[in-house]
Amino acid sequence: MYRPWHARCEGNAPEGELYGGRCYTLVSGKRKGRIMRLLVILGLLTVIAVPARADRPVTAAERERLVAALSAQGCSGGKMEWDDDDQEFEVDNASCSDGQRYDLKFDAQFRLKAKKLDD
C-alpha cells in the first residue's frame, strides 16, 4: 500500500527507493529548511512573548515591616512579594477590617502606594 505521508525506509520501502542505506521522506531539503526556520522563529516569539517574572518572596525582615504596615491599614495576611520591575512590595488578597479583601502596594520605605479591592 502506498502512503505518501509515510517515511520510506528499509523495513517498509519497495525495492529501488533506498540509496546508500538512507531513508527518504517527501519533505525536500528546501522545504525542510523553511520548516526549521519557522520553528526557530516561533520558538523565539514564544520566549519574547512570555514576560519574565521578576517577583521574589520577601525576606523575614521585610515581612515583619510589611505586617506592621498592613496593620496600620487595618489589614492582615495575604501573599507578600517584592516586585523588582516596579520597585515595590505587593500584598495580594489581604483581609481588611471592613471585611473585604484587597491588593496593596507599598514602596521600598513601606509607605502605602495603592489599595485596590481584590477581584
Buried (B, 14 or more C-beta within 10 A) or exposed (E): EEEEEEEBBEEEBEEEEBEEEEBEEEEEEEEEEEEEEEEEEEEEEEEEEEEEEEEEEBEEEBEEBBBEBBEEBEBEEBEBBBBEEEEBBBBBEBBBEEEEBBBBBBEEEBEEEEBEEBE
